[in-house]
Amino acid sequence: MGNMKNSYNQEIKTSFPIENRYRNYGIYAASDVTFENVDIERVNTIRIYYPNEMIISPGKKYPLIIIANGTNSEYRKIEPIFKHLCSWGFIVGGNDDPTTGKGDSIIKTLSYILNLNNKKESILYNKIDIEKIGITGNSQGGCGVINSITKYKEMSHYFKCAFISCIPTKSLMDKGNFDPFRYKAELINIPTMIVCGAGMNDLNACHLNQAKETREIYEEIGKNIKKVYAARKKVDNKYMLFEYDPYMTAWFCYILKDDKEAEKAFCGKDPEILKNNENWQNCLTNNL
């Protein structure tokens, strides 16, 4: 996979106004800072994007989103997603670990960033709202998301919501070398949105019905947890990397920023994501 274009969001097809709104960039200009030689296993570099106004807004804190890489990927390949989320008022952090599935490097990256929040000489000093931290991951990164929020008692509690895309399902994991990345969705205890592609290649590959099996993962999450499931029509998982971005952005705005407009995509009597939609199918919410 090559690096994403900054204009990737304009190639996303949207059907309804809320999805279209969060497809676009927000009002915040973004800056970034890089930390190298961070002494984390499999991680050399951590990249953090932050809203420019952070520098001139003493006392204001921002929600944090951690991004977990897919297999053989790293932050450099998906930086436009960092910029897009940052433009909606988030601090966004990631690393260059190409195998995030166990969740260990994600947890250590979170710890590194929170330490920056506590250092007076850091640009991030006292800028992170530690009560509003989310996590997202695509493909193997989805395994890393679940493992990060369920296996590490000393740090997992910091995560307040999750967004998971195209996670390897159980039948695929049984066919491949995924044992180190196995996860237990039933242990998820924070608001979670999970999406996948519903393309023909996913129906044929390994006799796998990605949409059906991803829905089964959704069902494993507790009934008392806020949760959303959606499958992107006619898109294979390998092409899903940015297709979900508008609703991912809305999900984080809703949960971490109490954004009432974003909330309408998932909640109330007529959630936008449940409407007859030419781009999404079989969407579910947990009576949000």
C-alpha positions in Angstrom: 0.0 0.0 0.0 1.3 3.4 -0.9 1.0 6.5 1.1 -2.5 8.1 1.3 -3.2 11.4 -0.4 -4.2 14.4 1.6 -7.3 14.6 -0.5 -8.4 11.0 0.2 -11.5 12.1 1.9 -13.0 13.6 -1.2 -12.9 10.2 -2.9 -15.3 8.7 -0.2 -18.8 8.3 -1.4 -21.4 9.6 1.1 -25.2 9.4 1.1 -26.4 11.5 4.0 -25.5 14.9 5.5 -23.9 13.8 8.7 -21.6 11.3 7.0 -20.8 14.0 4.4 -20.0 16.6 7.1 -17.5 14.5 8.9 -15.9 13.4 5.6 -14.7 17.0 5.3 -11.9 18.5 7.3 -12.8 20.3 10.5 -11.9 23.9 11.6 -8.6 23.2 13.3 -5.3 23.6 11.5 -2.8 20.8 12.4 0.8 20.7 13.4 2.9 17.6 14.3 5.9 16.6 16.4 8.1 13.5 16.1 9.8 11.6 18.8 12.6 9.2 17.7 14.6 6.5 19.4 11.8 6.0 21.9 13.1 2.7 23.3 9.9 0.7 22.8 10.1 -2.8 21.3 9.4 -2.7 17.5 8.9 1.1 17.8 11.5 3.6 16.8 9.3 6.7 16.1 6.1 8.2 17.6 4.3 10.9 15.6 1.8 13.1 17.2 -0.6 15.6 15.5 -2.2 18.4 17.5 -4.4 21.4 16.8 -2.4 24.6 16.2 -4.5 26.5 18.7 -3.2 24.3 21.4 0.0 26.5 21.6 -2.0 29.7 22.3 -4.8 28.2 24.4 -3.5 27.9 28.0 -5.7 25.7 30.1 -7.6 24.0 27.3 -7.3 20.3 27.0 -8.0 18.0 24.0 -9.2 14.4 23.6 -6.5 12.0 22.5 -6.9 9.3 19.8 -4.3 6.5 19.4 -4.0 4.8 16.0 -2.9 1.2 15.7 -1.3 0.2 12.4 -2.3 -2.6 10.2 0.1 -5.4 9.1 3.3 -4.0 7.7 2.0 -0.5 7.9 3.0 2.6 10.0 2.0 6.1 10.7 3.8 7.5 7.6 1.4 5.7 5.2 -1.8 7.0 6.8 -0.8 10.4 8.1 -3.7 12.1 6.2 -6.0 10.3 8.7 -4.1 11.8 11.6 -4.5 15.2 10.0 -8.2 14.7 9.4 -9.0 13.6 13.0 -6.8 16.4 14.3 -8.7 19.0 12.3 -11.8 18.0 14.4 -10.0 19.0 17.6 -8.2 15.8 18.6 -4.6 15.1 19.5 -3.7 12.1 17.5 -0.8 9.7 18.1 0.7 6.7 16.4 4.0 4.8 15.8 5.9 2.8 13.2 5.3 -0.7 14.6 4.3 -3.0 11.7 2.8 -5.7 14.0 0.5 -4.1 16.6 -1.8 -7.0 17.0 -0.8 -8.0 20.6 -1.4 -4.4 21.8 1.8 -4.1 23.7 3.4 -1.4 21.6 0.1 0.5 21.6 0.0 0.5 25.4 3.6 1.6 25.6 2.9 4.4 23.1 0.0 5.6 25.1 2.2 5.5 28.2 4.9 7.5 26.4 2.4 10.2 25.3 0.8 10.5 28.7 4.3 11.0 30.2 4.7 13.9 27.8 1.5 15.3 29.2 3.1 15.4 32.6 6.4 17.0 31.6 6.6 20.8 32.0 9.1 21.0 29.2 6.9 19.1 26.7 4.8 20.8 24.1 2.0 18.5 25.3 2.3 19.5 28.9 -1.2 19.4 30.5 -2.9 19.5 27.1 -4.5 16.0 27.0 -7.8 15.3 28.6 -7.0 11.9 30.1 -10.7 11.2 30.6 -11.3 11.3 26.9 -9.0 8.9 25.1 -10.0 6.8 22.1 -8.3 4.1 20.0 -8.7 2.9 16.4 -7.1 0.3 14.3 -7.5 -1.3 10.8 -6.9 -5.0 10.0 -4.3 -6.4 12.4 -4.6 -3.0 14.2 -8.1 -4.0 15.1 -6.7 -7.0 17.0 -4.4 -4.5 18.7 -7.3 -2.3 19.6 -9.2 -5.1 21.4 -6.1 -6.5 23.1 -5.1 -3.0 24.2 -8.4 -2.3 25.9 -8.8 -5.8 27.5 -5.4 -7.2 28.4 -3.4 -4.5 30.1 -4.9 -3.6 33.5 -2.4 -1.0 34.3 -3.3 1.1 31.2 -6.4 -0.3 29.5 -8.7 1.8 31.7 -7.5 5.0 30.0 -9.4 4.1 26.8 -13.0 5.4 26.8 -14.1 4.3 23.3 -12.9 2.3 20.3 -13.3 2.1 16.5 -12.3 -1.1 14.7 -12.1 -1.7 11.0 -11.7 -5.0 9.0 -10.4 -7.0 12.0 -9.3 -10.6 11.1 -12.2 -12.8 12.1 -12.0 -16.1 13.9 -12.1 -18.3 10.8 -9.4 -16.3 9.1 -7.2 -16.4 12.2 -7.7 -20.2 12.4 -6.3 -20.4 8.8 -3.3 -18.1 9.4 -0.5 -17.5 11.8 -2.5 -15.2 14.1 -2.2 -16.9 17.4 -0.2 -14.0 19.1 -3.0 -11.6 18.1 -6.0 -13.5 19.3 -8.6 -11.4 21.1 -11.7 -11.7 23.2 -14.4 -9.3 22.0 -16.7 -10.3 24.9 -14.2 -8.5 27.3 -14.8 -5.1 25.6 -16.3 -2.8 28.2 -16.2 0.6 26.4 -18.3 2.1 23.5 -17.2 0.4 20.3 -18.0 0.8 16.6 -16.9 -2.0 14.3 -17.0 -1.9 10.5 -15.9 -4.1 7.6 -16.1 -4.4 3.9 -18.7 -6.5 2.1 -17.0 -7.1 -1.2 -17.2 -10.2 -3.4 -13.5 -11.1 -2.8 -14.2 -11.3 0.9 -17.0 -13.7 0.3 -14.7 -16.0 -1.7 -11.4 -15.7 0.1 -10.9 -18.6 2.5 -14.6 -19.3 2.3 -14.9 -16.2 4.5 -18.0 -14.1 4.8 -16.4 -11.0 6.4 -19.6 -9.1 7.0 -21.3 -12.1 8.7 -18.4 -12.9 10.9 -17.7 -9.3 11.9 -21.3 -9.0 12.9 -20.8 -12.0 15.2 -17.9 -10.2 16.8 -20.3 -7.2 17.4 -22.8 -9.6 19.0 -20.1 -10.8 21.4 -19.7 -7.4 22.8 -22.0 -7.0 25.9 -25.5 -5.9 25.5 -25.0 -3.0 28.0 -22.2 -1.5 26.0 -22.8 1.2 23.4 -21.9 -0.4 20.1 -22.4 0.0 16.4 -21.9 -2.4 13.5 -21.8 -1.5 9.8 -20.6 -3.2 6.5 -19.5 -1.1 3.5 -21.3 -2.3 0.3 -19.2 -3.7 -2.5 -15.9 -2.8 -1.0 -13.3 -5.5 -0.2 -11.5 -5.2 3.1 -8.2 -4.4 1.6 -9.8 -1.2 0.1 -11.5 -0.1 3.3 -8.7 1.9 4.8 -10.3 5.3 4.3 -13.9 4.4 3.3 -15.0 4.3 7.0 -13.4 7.7 7.9 -16.5 9.9 8.0 -18.4 7.7 10.5 -15.2 7.0 12.5 -14.7 10.8 12.9 -18.3 11.2 13.9 -18.1 8.4 16.4 -15.1 9.9 18.1 -16.8 13.4 18.1 -19.9 11.9 19.6 -18.2 9.9 22.4 -15.2 12.0 23.2 -16.5 15.5 22.5 -20.3 15.2 23.2 -21.0 16.4 19.7 -24.7 16.5 19.3 -24.7 16.6 15.5 -22.4 13.5 15.3 -24.6 11.8 17.9 -27.5 11.8 15.4 -25.6 9.5 13.2 -25.9 6.7 15.7 -28.6 7.6 18.3 -32.2 8.6 18.7 -35.4 7.4 16.9 -33.9 7.7 13.4 -30.1 7.3 13.4 -28.6 8.2 10.1 -26.5 5.1 9.8 -29.6 2.9 10.0 -31.4 4.6 7.1 -31.6 2.9 3.7 -28.1 3.7 2.4 -26.5 3.0 -0.9 -23.1 2.7 0.7 -23.6 0.8 3.9 -25.7 -2.3 4.7 -27.1 -4.3 7.7 -26.1 -1.6 10.2 -26.9 -2.1 13.8 -26.8 0.0 17.0 -27.4 -1.1 20.6 -30.3 1.1 21.4 -28.0 4.1 21.8 
